[in-house]
Amino acid sequence: MREVLLKNLTFGKYHGLGNDYIIINDIIWQIPEEKKGKIAKKLCEVHFSIGADGLIFVCESDKADIRMRIFNDDGSEAEMCGNGIRCFSKYIYENNIVKKQTIKIETLKGIMIAALNIVNGGVKSVKIDMGPPILECEKIPVVSKKDEKTCIEESIKILDRKFTFTSVSMGNPHAVIFVDKQLNDEDLNKYGSPIEINERFPKKTNVEFVTVKSNTEAQLRVFERGVGITKSCGTGTCAAVVAGTLQGKFKEKAPITVHNDGGDLIITYTGNTVFMEGPVEFVFEGKIGKLII
């Protein structure tokens, strides 16, 4: 494959609750399709490059105001990312790409609606209409052992432990596991990694471990597909609230506060659609003098 030389490549760095992303305006740069995953893997590498959980490209859309494409730090493309789309919304507004308070964003999941909370000319927080959750096994996808249509409260044996999980897709697959005691980093890696690649998940899965504080509050830790442990996961938090509501753990149609390692998200599942609200922060912007990919 022919190498491509990029000179003075500009980017922005943002985070949503510590879940951090590099953002590149691909309307300007038009990076070749076959190089997008490779550049994500290169730039996201901690210590040796900028370092991030993922790379987001701003692209033109003929279906919405703008299009978001997101790549994990292993170079794989993700269907959707809750924290990432909030970062994306702030970037496109504050860089005058789409100057609207309500923005329609095309993703691989479909059209997402972002409502921006503007304070002193900047985006302080974003509320996203994440659309309806996907519960059908074939569409997630997941292999159910007891019901071919949905996968709710099913058992899975991983190493020395048996877990009960519920599969939900918010455009990307999640295995939600409720635990009485939250996992530390060692156990999150120990069990999250083999669950991610378990044969029951044909496209792998994100893994969320959730402890319920009350019917309107929970704590969540996540092992993200293609990334590993991260500070927060927006779609995972949405999936956790959906799973918990289906299992009678959360109050229906009410805002649920979920404490991620990086901070709090407020999720409301109406029974039809899921709303996610949370803060977003600009970190820095930069320019790469020469990049060969």
Buried (B, 14 or more C-beta within 10 A) or exposed (E): EEEBEBEEBEBBBBBBBBBBBBBBBBEEBEBEEEBBBBBBBBBBEEEEBBBBBBBBBBBEBEEBBBBBBBBBBBBBBBBBBBBBBBBBBBBBBBBEBBEBEEBBBBBBBBBBBBBBBEEEEEBEBBBBBBBBBBBBBEEBBBBBEEEEEBBBBBEBEBEEEEBBBBBBBBBBBBBBBBBEEBBEEEBBBBBBBBBBEBEBBEEBBBBBBBBBEEBBBBBBBBBBBBBBBBBBBBBBBBBBBBBBBBBEBBBEEBEBBBBBBBBBBBBBBEEEEBBBBBBBBBBEEEEBEEBEB
